[in-house]
Amino acid sequence: MNKEIFSKAIGEIDTKYINEALRYTKSKQKILFYNKPIGKTIIAAVFFICLLLGLNIIYPFNKTSVMAYAYETNKKINSTGTVLSTGKVNADGSMTGTPLSFYIQGNDIKTIRYSVKNQWIDFIDWTQKREEFGVAKNFTVNYGSDQHDYYYLVVNWEPNELWEALSNKNISIKDLPQELLEDTIVLEISYRNDKTETKAIKIKLQDNGDFVASFDNYRITEQDDFVNRPDSEPIDRSILYKQGTKESKSYKEALTTEELEAARTTALNYYENTAWTVKEINVAENTNRQYSNENIEAEYDVGDIIIFDVTAIKNNENENRMISVARKNKNNWTVINEGF
């Protein structure tokens, strides 16, 4: 069978039957039209024509629809809004947990280009098959045909400017500007069958400190300048996966004992003005991916930056944190980044 045969078949249907069907009321059409032999003929003919033309009328989106899930909890991020349970802002302005880490599920995804409007994002591939990206604004992830990998392709939302603003104890959530209270991550998705679609995750900080995220279709407009930014470069794979080799940058070894102690003191002084009490602080591994964060740690050369892993106590509970200390001149260490 081909398109010409079905077209001819439709042409052979007497128009009086079609007109008769159209004269039925909607309620009668539902019951009577589908039970008539001619009704079934028309439905079957239309169905097969759609198949020949490549139209999917039963599951129109089953090849191009994707869903977003919060990583760790596996909670679906829906279009009406999902409260994120992995992180929030406390009444004292401190942050607990990571607000949003997510992964995408779908069929035969080729690539997804991620663009964040206000804050920052990074990408981790726990399968270690793909290029990864440190803290950035825009990047493109290659997904591939193995859908079992998709769960392990994690994008983290990094609201660094929000954290910095909240570190000022004189500022509360209601005092924050709108660009710190909400954000948008646009997903430009291409599939292996050459279809494309655009989705977006929208994140909002509520007055009670909860983060709410929604995931829905999105249309890029002229106002979305952030989508036009160039993609960031991936992290050097030698830093990612070659721990202990000569290719790894020796951040710790580049500093003297006195310099390390000065940086450590700067970090400890930072925590004295926070809700955390430091239980343990250690120099992070040279391979820590944070060293490659674009526009933050990556701007400093070896010998001018060091990262510490911190175990801190708040409300009688241990929290694992990270703090980056850097300098622009020999004796002036300062904290440039801190978080989970």
C-alpha positions in Angstrom: 0.0 0.0 0.0 1.1 3.6 -0.6 -0.2 7.1 -0.4 -1.8 7.1 -3.8 -3.9 4.0 -3.0 -5.1 5.5 0.3 -5.9 8.8 -1.4 -7.9 7.0 -4.0 -9.7 5.0 -1.3 -10.7 8.2 0.5 -12.0 9.6 -2.7 -14.3 6.6 -3.2 -16.2 7.4 0.1 -19.6 8.9 -0.7 -19.7 12.5 0.5 -23.3 12.0 1.8 -21.9 9.7 4.5 -19.5 12.4 5.6 -22.2 15.1 5.6 -24.5 12.8 7.5 -21.8 12.3 10.2 -21.2 16.0 10.5 -24.9 16.6 11.1 -24.9 14.5 14.3 -24.7 16.3 17.6 -21.4 15.9 19.5 -23.0 13.5 22.0 -24.5 11.3 19.3 -21.3 11.4 17.3 -19.4 9.9 20.1 -21.9 6.9 20.3 -23.2 6.5 16.8 -20.6 7.7 14.4 -17.9 5.3 15.6 -20.3 2.4 15.5 -21.3 3.0 11.9 -19.3 1.0 9.3 -18.6 4.1 7.3 -17.3 5.8 10.5 -14.9 3.0 11.1 -13.8 3.2 7.5 -13.0 6.9 7.7 -11.1 6.5 11.0 -9.1 3.6 9.6 -8.3 5.5 6.4 -7.1 8.6 8.2 -5.1 6.4 10.6 -3.2 4.7 7.8 -2.6 8.0 5.9 -1.0 9.4 9.1 1.2 6.4 9.3 2.3 6.8 5.7 3.1 10.4 6.2 5.1 9.7 9.3 2.6 11.3 11.7 2.3 9.8 15.2 -1.4 10.3 16.2 -1.5 8.0 19.2 1.6 9.0 21.1 2.6 12.2 19.4 5.4 13.0 21.8 6.7 9.6 22.7 9.9 10.2 20.6 10.6 13.7 21.6 9.3 14.1 25.1 11.7 14.4 28.0 11.2 14.6 31.8 13.4 16.2 34.5 14.1 14.6 37.9 15.8 15.9 41.0 19.0 13.9 41.5 19.3 11.8 44.6 15.5 12.0 45.4 14.4 11.0 41.9 11.5 13.4 42.3 9.9 14.4 39.1 10.0 18.1 38.3 6.6 18.9 36.9 5.1 21.8 35.0 3.1 23.1 38.0 6.1 23.3 40.4 7.9 20.9 42.6 9.3 21.8 46.0 12.9 20.8 46.1 13.8 18.9 49.3 17.6 18.8 48.8 18.3 22.4 49.9 16.8 25.5 51.4 17.6 28.9 52.9 17.2 28.9 56.7 15.7 31.7 58.7 19.2 33.0 59.7 20.2 33.3 56.0 22.4 30.1 56.0 22.0 27.5 53.3 21.3 23.8 53.8 22.0 21.3 51.2 22.1 21.7 47.4 18.9 23.3 46.0 18.9 21.7 42.6 20.8 18.8 40.9 18.8 17.2 38.1 19.0 14.7 35.3 16.9 14.2 32.1 15.1 11.1 31.0 13.8 10.5 27.4 14.2 8.6 24.2 17.2 8.8 21.9 18.5 12.2 22.9 21.4 13.4 20.8 22.5 16.6 22.6 21.1 19.1 25.0 22.4 22.6 25.2 22.0 24.2 28.6 21.8 27.9 29.2 21.2 29.6 32.6 19.9 33.1 32.8 21.0 34.5 36.2 23.2 32.1 38.2 25.6 29.3 37.2 25.4 25.6 36.3 27.9 22.7 36.0 27.8 19.2 34.5 29.1 15.9 35.8 29.1 12.6 33.9 29.3 9.8 36.5 30.0 7.3 33.7 33.2 9.3 32.8 32.5 9.0 29.1 31.8 12.6 28.2 33.4 16.0 28.5 32.4 17.7 31.8 31.9 21.4 32.6 32.8 23.3 35.7 30.8 26.3 36.9 29.6 28.0 33.7 26.7 29.7 31.9 26.2 27.7 28.7 27.4 24.3 27.6 26.3 21.4 25.3 26.2 17.8 26.5 26.3 14.8 24.2 23.9 12.2 25.4 24.2 9.3 22.9 22.0 6.3 22.3 22.5 4.4 25.6 19.6 5.6 27.7 20.9 3.8 30.7 23.6 6.6 30.9 21.0 9.4 31.2 20.5 9.0 34.9 24.2 9.6 35.5 24.4 12.9 33.5 23.8 15.4 36.3 23.5 19.2 35.9 23.9 21.2 39.1 22.4 24.7 39.6 25.0 26.9 41.4 23.4 30.1 42.8 26.8 31.6 43.8 25.5 35.2 43.7 22.6 34.3 45.9 24.9 32.7 48.5 27.1 35.7 48.5 24.2 38.1 49.0 22.8 36.0 51.9 26.2 36.0 53.6 25.5 39.6 54.5 23.6 39.1 57.8 21.7 42.4 57.2 19.9 41.0 54.2 16.8 38.7 54.3 15.1 36.9 51.5 12.5 39.7 51.1 15.3 42.2 50.5 16.8 40.3 47.6 16.5 41.6 44.0 14.3 39.6 41.6 17.2 38.2 39.7 18.4 36.4 42.8 15.0 35.1 43.7 14.4 33.3 40.4 16.3 31.7 37.5 15.7 29.9 34.2 17.7 27.1 32.7 16.8 26.7 29.0 17.3 23.2 27.4 17.7 23.1 23.6 17.2 19.4 22.9 18.1 17.6 19.7 17.2 13.9 19.0 18.8 11.2 17.0 15.8 11.4 14.6 16.7 15.1 13.9 13.7 16.4 15.8 14.2 19.3 18.2 12.3 20.9 21.1 13.0 23.5 23.7 12.2 23.1 27.4 13.1 25.1 30.5 13.5 24.6 34.2 12.3 27.7 36.2 13.5 28.0 39.8 12.0 30.3 42.4 13.1 31.0 46.0 10.0 31.3 48.3 9.7 33.6 51.3 9.9 30.5 53.6 13.3 29.6 52.2 12.1 26.7 50.0 13.1 26.4 46.4 10.4 25.5 43.8 11.3 24.3 40.3 9.0 23.7 37.3 9.8 22.0 34.0 7.8 22.8 30.8 7.9 23.8 27.2 9.7 27.0 26.4 9.9 29.5 23.5 13.1 31.4 23.1 12.5 35.1 22.3 14.6 38.1 21.5 14.7 38.9 25.2 16.6 35.7 25.9 20.0 37.1 25.2 21.6 34.7 27.7 20.9 31.8 25.3 23.2 33.4 22.7 26.3 33.3 24.9 29.1 31.0 23.6 29.5 27.6 25.1 32.1 27.2 27.8 35.2 25.0 27.3 35.1 21.5 29.0 37.3 20.7 32.0 40.7 19.3 31.2 40.3 15.5 31.4 43.7 15.1 33.0 42.4 17.1 36.0 39.2 15.0 36.1 40.5 11.5 35.9 44.3 11.3 36.2 44.7 11.6 40.0 48.3 11.4 41.2 49.9 11.7 37.7 52.3 14.3 36.5 49.5 15.9 34.4 47.6 16.8 37.5 48.2 20.4 38.8 50.0 20.4 42.1 48.2 23.2 43.9 49.2 22.1 47.4 52.9 21.5 46.5 53.1 24.9 44.9 52.7 26.6 48.3 55.1 26.7 51.3 54.0 25.5 54.7 53.7 29.1 55.8 51.5 30.0 52.8 49.2 27.1 53.4 48.8 28.1 57.0 48.0 31.6 56.0 45.3 30.4 53.6 44.0 28.0 56.2 43.7 30.9 58.8 41.8 33.0 56.2 39.3 30.1 55.8 38.9 29.7 59.5 38.3 33.4 60.0 35.6 33.2 57.4 33.6 30.6 59.4 33.8 32.6 62.6 31.2 34.9 61.0 28.8 32.1 60.0 26.5 29.6 61.7 29.0 26.8 61.3 31.7 25.6 63.7 34.7 24.0 62.0 35.3 20.5 63.2 38.0 19.6 60.6 39.7 21.3 57.7 42.0 19.7 55.1 43.6 20.7 51.8 41.6 19.2 49.0 43.1 16.9 46.4 44.9 18.4 43.4 42.3 16.8 41.2 39.4 18.6 42.8 37.1 19.7 39.9 36.4 23.0 41.6 39.8 24.3 40.4 38.4 24.4 36.9 35.3 26.5 37.7 35.0 29.2 35.0 35.1 32.8 36.2 35.9 31.8 39.8 38.7 29.3 40.7 39.9 28.9 37.2 41.0 32.5 37.0 43.8 31.8 39.5 47.1 30.1 38.6 48.8 27.4 40.6 50.5 28.9 43.6 47.7 31.6 44.1 44.8 29.4 45.1 44.0 26.5 47.4 40.8 24.6 48.2 39.9 23.1 51.6 37.5 20.3 52.4 35.7 21.3 55.6 33.6 19.3 58.1 31.4 21.8 59.9 28.9 21.5 62.7 25.5 23.3 62.7 22.6 22.4 64.9 24.6 19.5 66.2 24.8 18.0 62.7 27.9 17.5 60.6 28.0 19.1 57.1 30.6 18.6 54.4 31.6 21.9 52.8 34.2 23.4 50.6 36.0 26.7 50.7 38.3 28.3 48.1 41.0 30.7 49.2 43.0 32.7 46.6 45.3 35.8 46.4 46.0 38.5 43.9 49.3 39.5 45.6 51.7 37.5 47.8 50.3 38.3 51.3 46.6 39.0 50.7 44.6 35.8 50.9 40.8 36.0 50.5 37.8 33.6 50.3 36.5 33.5 46.7 34.0 30.7 47.0 32.3 28.6 49.7 29.6 26.0 49.6 28.6 22.3 49.5 
